């Protein structure tokens, strides 16, 4: 069966299930669908799930929720790939709009990522996170460990980290138009940034660029921690060059509040093409914590842009 445009809700439910290894219940599906622009009640989600069960695309696992069948996975990969282009940036932009964080007062909501690890690996993952933060290669210097979140399955623990899209919200609140341009890998030598190795534009991809780099094994954050030389993850944003002084002021407040920002900025940075009217801002991504953990062999699953929460819930 091929879905048409009128069946986007079915396709989005399938994609959500594809991105979660564990069963997902109707309540959580309703929340995730809302983040993607589809407001559905739990009852409505149940209706769609019943149809997907009948089609053989999903399977109910007791009272825990649904998972994709093999047929469902195949259908998801084939459905509306062209319409998925730009979905990632749209999701991040929504989170930026909902971010109300004020670096001067240290209050307001930030966007966050949720990582899930087995209980027996929590200590090792915590050490990996701390190594990256000590080396100054994260986005925010704080994270929180949680075990009472309905999204965290039994036998696992959650890690909340601040998503760097929060910065876009801060800039927008100051009247600065900002464009999330690229996710990339940055070569580091003797703890000094040298050159971009790979870049993926956020507006032309169906998947998060930084997760792709981690999965492909294109990071070596652990080597940077140990030797000062390797490859780290960064985001590149663009703002009008006329906003330079205001961005520099914001950067001071962000650093005072515990953020690691920026790596550099300018009209010409590393091997990017010079743009006299656009200021490129390069910042380390919080996904470097995830990359380091993955490189160390830990089993860690991360939902980028899991939502918005008060800043204090991540740092205190």
Secondary structure as the mmCIF struct_conf table of DSSP 4:
data_model
#
loop_
_struct_conf.conf_type_id
_struct_conf.id
_struct_conf.beg_label_comp_id
_struct_conf.beg_label_asym_id
_struct_conf.beg_label_seq_id
_struct_conf.end_label_comp_id
_struct_conf.end_label_asym_id
_struct_conf.end_label_seq_id
HELX_RH_3T_P HELX_RH_3T_P1 UNK A 5 UNK A 7
HELX_RH_AL_P HELX_RH_AL_P1 UNK A 8 UNK A 18
TURN_TY1_P TURN_TY1_P1 UNK A 19 UNK A 19
BEND BEND1 UNK A 21 UNK A 22
STRN STRN1 UNK A 24 UNK A 24
HELX_RH_AL_P HELX_RH_AL_P2 UNK A 26 UNK A 35
TURN_TY1_P TURN_TY1_P2 UNK A 36 UNK A 37
HELX_RH_AL_P HELX_RH_AL_P3 UNK A 42 UNK A 55
TURN_TY1_P TURN_TY1_P3 UNK A 56 UNK A 56
BEND BEND2 UNK A 57 UNK A 57
STRN STRN2 UNK A 58 UNK A 61
TURN_TY1_P TURN_TY1_P4 UNK A 62 UNK A 64
STRN STRN3 UNK A 65 UNK A 68
HELX_RH_AL_P HELX_RH_AL_P4 UNK A 70 UNK A 78
TURN_TY1_P TURN_TY1_P5 UNK A 79 UNK A 80
HELX_RH_AL_P HELX_RH_AL_P5 UNK A 81 UNK A 84
TURN_TY1_P TURN_TY1_P6 UNK A 85 UNK A 86
HELX_RH_AL_P HELX_RH_AL_P6 UNK A 87 UNK A 98
STRN STRN4 UNK A 102 UNK A 102
TURN_TY1_P TURN_TY1_P7 UNK A 103 UNK A 106
STRN STRN5 UNK A 107 UNK A 107
BEND BEND3 UNK A 108 UNK A 108
STRN STRN6 UNK A 109 UNK A 118
HELX_RH_3T_P HELX_RH_3T_P2 UNK A 119 UNK A 121
HELX_RH_AL_P HELX_RH_AL_P7 UNK A 122 UNK A 134
TURN_TY1_P TURN_TY1_P8 UNK A 135 UNK A 136
BEND BEND4 UNK A 138 UNK A 139
STRN STRN7 UNK A 140 UNK A 140
BEND BEND5 UNK A 141 UNK A 141
STRN STRN8 UNK A 143 UNK A 146
BEND BEND6 UNK A 147 UNK A 147
TURN_TY1_P TURN_TY1_P9 UNK A 150 UNK A 151
BEND BEND7 UNK A 152 UNK A 152
TURN_TY1_P TURN_TY1_P10 UNK A 154 UNK A 155
STRN STRN9 UNK A 156 UNK A 162
TURN_TY1_P TURN_TY1_P11 UNK A 164 UNK A 164
HELX_RH_AL_P HELX_RH_AL_P8 UNK A 165 UNK A 173
TURN_TY1_P TURN_TY1_P12 UNK A 174 UNK A 175
STRN STRN10 UNK A 178 UNK A 189
TURN_TY1_P TURN_TY1_P13 UNK A 190 UNK A 191
STRN STRN11 UNK A 192 UNK A 201
HELX_RH_3T_P HELX_RH_3T_P3 UNK A 202 UNK A 204
BEND BEND8 UNK A 206 UNK A 207
HELX_RH_AL_P HELX_RH_AL_P9 UNK A 209 UNK A 215
TURN_TY1_P TURN_TY1_P14 UNK A 216 UNK A 217
HELX_RH_AL_P HELX_RH_AL_P10 UNK A 221 UNK A 227
BEND BEND9 UNK A 228 UNK A 228
STRN STRN12 UNK A 230 UNK A 240
HELX_RH_3T_P HELX_RH_3T_P4 UNK A 241 UNK A 243
HELX_RH_AL_P HELX_RH_AL_P11 UNK A 244 UNK A 256
TURN_TY1_P TURN_TY1_P15 UNK A 257 UNK A 258
STRN STRN13 UNK A 259 UNK A 259
BEND BEND10 UNK A 263 UNK A 263
STRN STRN14 UNK A 264 UNK A 266
BEND BEND11 UNK A 267 UNK A 268
TURN_TY1_P TURN_TY1_P16 UNK A 270 UNK A 271
BEND BEND12 UNK A 272 UNK A 272
HELX_LH_PP_P HELX_LH_PP_P1 UNK A 273 UNK A 274
TURN_TY1_P TURN_TY1_P17 UNK A 276 UNK A 277
STRN STRN15 UNK A 278 UNK A 284
TURN_TY1_P TURN_TY1_P18 UNK A 286 UNK A 286
HELX_RH_AL_P HELX_RH_AL_P12 UNK A 287 UNK A 295
TURN_TY1_P TURN_TY1_P19 UNK A 296 UNK A 297
STRN STRN16 UNK A 300 UNK A 310
TURN_TY1_P TURN_TY1_P20 UNK A 311 UNK A 311
HELX_RH_AL_P HELX_RH_AL_P13 UNK A 312 UNK A 315
#
